[in-house]
Amino acid sequence: LATLIIGSVYVESNTDTAENTASSSQTRRTADDPEECLAFFEPKKCYFPESNGTSAGFAICAGVSLGDPACVDRFKNATGPAFDFYCDIFQQGVEQLPPPASLIYDECPGIYWPTGVVTTVTSDSTREMYCATNLNGCTEPVESYYGTYFDACVIGFGSPIDNPLLITPFNFEGDLCSNYTEMESLLKTKAAIQEGDYFPRKWMLQSSTSIGIISVLLAGFIVNVSTIPSMVITTLQFRSGTIPSLHDPYFKKYRVGLLGTTFLLGASIWGAFITSVVIFVLSFVFTFLSVYQVTRPFVLTFLSLLVGISVTLVLKISISFFLNKYNFVGFYRRHPLVANISSLCFECWHLALTASYVIFRIVKLFVIIIVYAGRYDTPLLAKGVGEIGPIKLDAFPFIFKQDLLAIDAHRHPYIERLGMMYMMKLRHGDNFAKRAGSIWRLLFVFALFPWLRKNRVLDDDDGIDIDIDTEMESSLLQEKMQEKIAALNAKIKRLAARNSFLAKKK
């Protein structure tokens, strides 16, 4: 009950408790003021709800009596949300009261709340020394010989007269309140709240929400901007052979189950949405924990721990860099003794640190999964990892490539060029793609794009191209051979002339 009241009250009430208490004290008067409608309660007959030592800031009291019976006219029958609110309080807490108040929790009686300010004080309160609060919802008033009283009442809320649900708890005042042991937890919680130790300020929620929204917008922008370039790059990688296609046995899997590409529309919508929600929650929680006064010391302690770990890691990296440069040349040890000792020291060091590295690796992988949950175009698992037979644990990157291939199968430049050639052949008949045209094409390619010959695939069925290539290659070979023969003949002539010269000289 206390947790329910604290949560609902401070969501609906966006003002500080101290300010509300101060404003309500201006309208409250003491027990000796005859112009004020007063009621009297006994703390010993009250139940103060709390949870884990934290008070809810109000009380349910039995036998609350009115100082003036005429004040009963200020009460009216509660209906709607006000009735449900006080009915829930009575049903959950009034059983802690002594009879006859404890007998009404099985079913809700009529609920009455005051239309004007009704201050309730302890019976021993005076103008100088008092314990006072507001009277809120009550059960039906009872007339007796001793006056008008209520079997049970809720006290402690500072609520506007026109709306009993806009409530602020901890509305107790007076030095006399500290004399009652029943109110000790309530007063401690109130003091802590006024010092700002429990409930967050409005700017904390606003700043956390703003940073969360900025993070979501940035993540959504990155995901949306990266999708189209990823499609273009993947398509070009298929066309250029960077990603194996026709000659890859794995490529045959892309040609099966094309209905799976229908997942991509839902993946693009829900992947981006879920990623945005998770990023918003993480950003909001981290920012809120950093500025919230209760958790801020723990966050600062954690950050100081990270700074200490970072300094240690920088020192380790520096030592590693020096030892690697001093001890090793490539895969070989320059100073075996020092290298063995340093390796042993680092192994002992890493034996203790590896547990934290593994935990940090899990955190990094978790962050990567969150960031890339909406990126169905990027595989998170290596090829073959996460595949159990025909089942793929992360099938969206495979489906993405499958969809690109299905689209490119109808728009690939080779398909478009081949279709144009077929249409030209149908239109021009035997006058298109003749031997002379093929020769001119080869001459054009050999003259301007000679490097394209390495990409030429020769097939035994290509009679024209093989004949042309054979003729071209044989003519080139004959020219080279004739050049070599001419050079050899010239050399023979020079040697013969030299021999004749030497013979004459002898």
Residue pairs with C-beta under 8 A, 6 or more apart in sequence:
1 49
1 51
1 56
1 89
1 92
1 93
2 49
2 50
2 51
2 54
2 55
2 56
3 51
3 56
5 49
5 56
5 57
5 58
5 89
5 169
6 51
6 54
6 56
6 57
6 169
9 57
9 167
9 168
9 169
10 199
12 165
12 166
12 167
13 20
13 166
13 167
13 168
14 202
15 168
17 57
17 168
17 169
17 170
17 190
17 193
17 194
17 199
18 194
20 158
20 168
20 171
21 158
21 168
21 170
21 171
21 173
23 158
24 134
24 158
24 171
25 173
27 117
28 36
28 117
28 119
28 132
28 134
28 173
29 35
29 36
29 119
30 36
30 121
30 125
30 126
30 127
30 130
30 132
31 38
31 67
31 121
31 125
31 126
31 127
31 130
31 132
32 126
32 127
33 127
36 117
36 119
37 66
37 67
37 68
37 71
37 74
37 114
37 116
37 117
37 118
37 119
38 66
38 67
38 68
38 71
38 118
38 119
38 120
38 121
39 64
39 65
39 66
39 67
39 71
39 118
39 119
39 120
39 121
39 135
39 153
40 64
40 65
40 67
40 120
40 121
40 122
40 123
41 59
41 61
41 63
41 64
41 120
41 121
41 122
41 153
41 155
42 61
42 63
42 122
42 123
43 59
43 61
43 122
43 131
43 180
43 182
43 183
44 180
44 182
45 61
45 62
45 63
45 97
45 98
46 59
46 60
46 61
46 62
46 97
46 155
46 182
47 59
47 60
47 61
47 93
47 94
47 96
47 97
48 55
48 56
48 58
48 59
48 182
48 183
48 185
48 186
49 55
49 56
49 58
49 59
49 60
49 93
50 56
50 185
50 186
50 189
53 185
54 185
54 189
54 198
55 170
55 185
55 186
55 188
55 189
55 190
56 169
57 156
57 157
57 169
57 170
57 171
57 186
57 189
57 190
58 136
58 154
58 155
58 156
58 157
58 169
58 170
59 154
59 155
59 156
59 186
60 89
60 90
60 93
60 94
60 96
60 97
60 152
60 153
60 154
60 155
61 97
61 152
61 153
61 155
62 97
62 98
62 101
62 102
62 151
62 152
63 101
63 149
63 150
63 151
64 120
64 135
64 138
64 149
64 150
64 152
64 153
64 155
65 146
65 147
65 148
65 149
65 150
66 72
66 141
66 147
66 148
66 149
69 143
69 147
69 148
71 118
71 148
72 141
72 148
74 114
74 115
74 116
74 118
75 112
75 113
75 114
75 115
75 138
75 141
76 112
76 113
76 115
77 110
77 111
77 112
78 86
78 111
78 112
78 113
78 137
78 164
81 165
82 111
82 113
82 137
82 164
82 165
83 108
83 111
85 137
85 164
85 165
86 111
86 113
86 136
86 137
86 154
86 164
87 108
87 111
89 137
89 154
90 104
90 105
90 108
90 111
90 139
90 152
90 154
91 105
91 108
92 105
94 101
94 102
94 104
94 105
94 152
95 102
95 105
96 102
97 152
100 151
101 139
101 151
101 152
104 139
104 151
104 152
109 139
109 140
110 139
110 140
111 137
111 138
111 139
112 137
112 138
112 139
112 140
112 141
112 150
113 136
113 137
113 138
113 164
114 135
114 136
114 161
115 161
116 161
117 134
117 161
118 134
118 135
119 132
119 133
119 134
119 135
120 132
120 133
120 134
120 135
120 153
120 155
121 130
121 131
121 132
121 133
121 174
122 130
122 131
122 176
122 180
124 176
125 131
125 132
125 174
125 176
129 174
129 175
129 176
130 173
130 174
130 175
130 176
131 172
131 173
131 174
131 175
131 176
131 177
131 179
131 180
131 183
132 172
132 173
132 174
133 155
133 156
133 171
133 172
133 173
134 155
134 156
134 157
134 158
134 159
134 171
135 153
135 155
136 153
136 154
136 155
136 156
136 157
136 159
136 164
136 167
137 153
137 154
137 164
138 150
138 152
138 153
138 154
139 150
139 151
139 152
139 153
140 150
140 151
141 148
141 149
141 150
142 148
142 149
142 150
142 151
156 169
156 170
156 171
156 172
156 186
157 167
157 168
157 169
157 171
158 167
158 168
158 169
158 171
159 165
159 166
159 167
159 168
160 166
170 186
170 189
170 190
170 193
172 183
172 186
172 187
172 190
177 183
177 187
178 187
189 198
192 198
193 199
196 293
197 293
197 294
198 294
200 288
200 292
200 293
204 288
204 291
204 292
205 288
207 287
207 291
208 283
208 284
208 285
208 287
208 288
208 291
209 284
211 283
211 284
211 287
212 279
212 280
212 281
212 283
212 284
212 287
213 280
214 283
215 279
215 280
215 283
216 276
216 279
216 280
216 283
219 275
219 276
219 279
219 371
219 374
220 272
220 276
223 272
223 275
223 374
223 375
224 272
226 375
226 377
227 268
227 375
227 377
230 375
230 377
230 378
231 377
231 404
234 243
234 377
234 400
234 401
234 404
235 404
235 408
236 242
237 243
238 245
238 401
238 404
238 405
238 408
239 408
239 412
239 413
243 401
244 250
244 251
245 251
245 405
250 383
253 398
254 398
254 401
254 402
254 405
257 402
258 402
258 406
260 395
260 399
260 402
261 399
261 402
261 403
261 406
263 395
263 396
263 399
264 376
264 396
264 399
264 400
264 403
267 376
267 396
268 374
268 376
271 373
271 374
271 375
271 376
271 396
272 374
274 373
274 374
275 370
275 371
275 373
275 374
276 374
278 370
278 373
279 370
279 371
282 370
288 295
289 295
289 296
289 298
289 299
290 296
290 299
316 349
320 346
323 338
323 339
323 342
326 334
326 335
326 338
327 333
327 334
327 335
327 338
327 339
327 342
328 334
328 339
333 339
368 380
369 380
372 378
372 380
376 396
376 397
376 399
376 400
377 397
377 400
378 397
379 394
379 397
379 398
380 394
380 397
381 393
381 394
386 392
386 393
386 394
387 393
392 398
409 415
421 433
424 432
424 433
425 432
425 433
435 464
435 468
438 464
438 465
438 468
439 468
442 465
442 468
442 469
442 472
445 452
445 453
446 453
446 472
458 465
458 466
458 469
460 466
